[in-house]
Amino acid sequence: MTLDAAWAMPRTSQPSGAKTARMVHPGPPAAERVQAARTRLVPVAGTLRAGETVMAGVARLFAEAGCPGGVVFLDGVTCDPMRYVLPALSRDASHAAWYSDTYAPEGPVRIECATASVGQRDGAAFLHCHGIWGAGESRAMGHLLPFDSVVAQDAPVTGIGARDAWFDSRPDAETNFTLFQISGGQPGTHGLLARIAPGEDVVTAVEALCADAGWTEARIHGLGSIDHILFTDGTRVDCLATELRFAGARVEGGRAHLPIDVVDIDGAISHGVLARGANPVGVTLELLIEPTKDRT
């Protein structure tokens, strides 16, 4: 069985000053800690049609745009049925974590905000999506199951297509999951797809990717997990694994400002800006970086 980025480990309560337990993966660490490929970026826009799965609709729009990968934003889409999972405890000894049973809310559910990485799996279109949906006491965040969630009514969506690079689901020996990794690329083009491996600090890795590309100003799109989260205001999400999406993240003057929405294994949703040097990737982090000033 494969898993494309829905992971968890148990929440831990650490006494003040205690060393925080960190996620330990079953395989040897990959030598390449950050994968990246330059690519042309183009806008993608269209309508998801009532009655098609989220996966079928997104695959159609990206095929029409001539883009094998990129990101899409599913804000405002209503699904019926809606299916998703949360982080959960590992179910066997061969993984650091696993995922919950499927959540199946009754009736139509409106997506408040969601980001999906779009790419390929076994030669067909595939996506990986984290978002927030529902309202009131039913408001939740999680990992959308795109083949099992059906568009309830026609819904306009937008995205950013990558013409030359894509996210490609491949077995990852370090985590023992099948994860989106980076394929393709065109040197000299003005966008970037990237994947950051476990344990790498998110803020400094994003800054390094932009610096290596020659960009000091950029918009950052993506999703993944972080192993214990520290926000710039000092608050924490004390969970070994989480599921998150960037929400208005950017690099300005070479410095990363990375707000996120995040859910823990209890289903609690948090929002904040990531602190520098204190937010290691849990299992994986997928990024599309869109330069907004420097065009080298």
Secondary structure, DSSP 8 states (H G I E B T S, - for coil): ---SS-----B----TT--------SS---S--EEEEE--EEEEEEEE-TTSBHHHHHHHHHHHTT-SEEEEE-TT-EESS--EE-EE--SSTTSS-EE---B--SS-EEEEEEEEEEEEETTEEEEEEEEEE--GGG-EEEEE-TTT-BB-S-EEEEEEEESSEEEEEEEETTTTEEEEEEEE--TT-S-EEEEE-TT-BHHHHHHHHHHHHT-SSEEEEEEEEESSEEBTTS-EE-BS--EEEESSEEEETTEEE-EEEEE-TT--EEEEEB-TT--BEEEEEEEEEEESS---
